[in-house]
Amino acid sequence: MAERRVKVTTEVGIQARPATVFVDTAAQSNAEVLIAKAGQGRHDAKSILQVLTMDVRPGDAIVLTSDDEAVLDRLSALVSNDGEVGEADVTIVETVDDED
């Protein structure tokens, strides 16, 4: 699976509207899409409840994982503010492609 590592830099983290847009984008893929935060397990990025309960706040690093490189690119662009979500402004710290 490929993964993207990003660090959240916005005042609100991935909450409310940004979380909804994030989940809707992940749901466009037929592949499994996972999101993780340091110290927590992986969560289904297509589940609004799982994403919101992660409580992603400013300064948190997240890891996005999927076999669908295109959805990872879209989610990375979205959370790096290229997707015009405003509140979900993050900076890409590192992009890693792992072959499992």
C-alpha positions as CSV (number, residue, x, y, z in Angstrom):
1,M,0.0,0.0,0.0
2,A,1.1,3.6,-0.7
3,E,1.0,6.2,2.0
4,R,1.2,10.0,2.4
5,R,2.3,11.7,5.6
6,V,1.0,15.2,6.2
7,K,1.1,17.6,9.1
8,V,-2.0,19.7,10.0
9,T,-1.3,23.5,10.3
10,T,-4.7,25.0,10.5
11,E,-6.4,26.5,13.5
12,V,-9.3,23.9,13.4
13,G,-7.6,20.7,12.4
14,I,-9.8,18.2,10.5
15,Q,-13.2,19.0,12.0
16,A,-16.7,19.6,10.8
17,R,-16.8,20.8,7.2
18,P,-13.2,19.8,6.3
19,A,-13.8,16.3,7.7
20,T,-17.0,16.0,5.6
21,V,-15.2,17.0,2.4
22,F,-12.3,14.7,3.3
23,V,-14.6,11.7,3.9
24,D,-16.6,12.4,0.7
25,T,-13.3,12.5,-1.3
26,A,-12.1,9.2,0.2
27,A,-15.5,7.6,-0.5
28,Q,-15.0,8.3,-4.2
29,S,-12.5,5.4,-4.3
30,N,-13.4,1.7,-4.5
31,A,-10.2,0.9,-2.6
32,E,-9.8,0.9,1.1
33,V,-8.6,4.3,2.4
34,L,-7.1,4.6,5.9
35,I,-6.1,7.5,8.1
36,A,-3.9,7.3,11.1
37,K,-2.6,9.6,13.8
38,A,0.5,9.0,16.0
39,G,-0.4,6.9,19.0
40,Q,-3.6,5.6,17.4
41,G,-4.5,2.8,15.1
42,R,-5.7,3.1,11.5
43,H,-9.2,4.3,10.8
44,D,-11.5,4.1,7.8
45,A,-11.1,7.5,6.0
46,K,-14.6,6.9,4.5
47,S,-16.3,7.1,7.9
48,I,-17.2,10.5,9.2
49,L,-17.5,9.1,12.7
50,Q,-14.1,7.5,12.7
51,V,-12.4,10.6,11.2
52,L,-14.1,12.9,13.7
53,T,-13.3,10.7,16.7
54,M,-9.6,10.9,15.8
55,D,-9.8,14.5,16.9
56,V,-7.2,15.7,14.4
57,R,-5.9,19.1,15.7
58,P,-3.4,21.7,14.5
59,G,0.1,20.3,14.6
60,D,-1.0,16.7,14.4
61,A,0.7,14.5,11.8
62,I,-1.5,12.1,9.9
63,V,-0.8,9.2,7.6
64,L,-3.1,8.4,4.6
65,T,-2.9,4.8,3.2
66,S,-4.5,3.2,0.2
67,D,-3.8,1.1,-2.9
68,D,-5.5,3.8,-4.9
69,E,-2.7,6.4,-5.6
70,A,-5.2,8.8,-7.2
71,V,-7.3,9.1,-4.1
72,L,-4.1,9.6,-2.0
73,D,-3.1,12.4,-4.4
74,R,-6.6,14.0,-4.1
75,L,-6.7,13.7,-0.3
76,S,-3.1,15.1,-0.1
77,A,-4.0,18.0,-2.3
78,L,-7.2,18.6,-0.4
79,V,-5.5,18.7,3.0
80,S,-2.6,20.8,1.7
81,N,-5.2,23.4,0.8
82,D,-4.9,22.8,-3.0
83,G,-8.4,21.6,-2.9
84,E,-9.8,24.9,-1.6
85,V,-11.2,23.5,1.7
86,G,-9.8,26.4,3.7
87,E,-10.2,25.0,7.2
88,A,-8.3,21.9,6.4
89,D,-5.1,23.7,5.6
90,V,-2.1,21.5,6.2
91,T,1.5,21.2,5.0
92,I,2.8,18.1,3.4
93,V,5.8,17.0,5.5
94,E,6.8,13.9,3.7
95,T,5.4,11.7,0.9
96,V,6.2,8.0,1.2
97,D,5.3,5.2,-1.2
98,D,5.6,1.8,0.5
99,E,5.3,-1.4,-1.4
100,D,3.9,-4.1,0.8
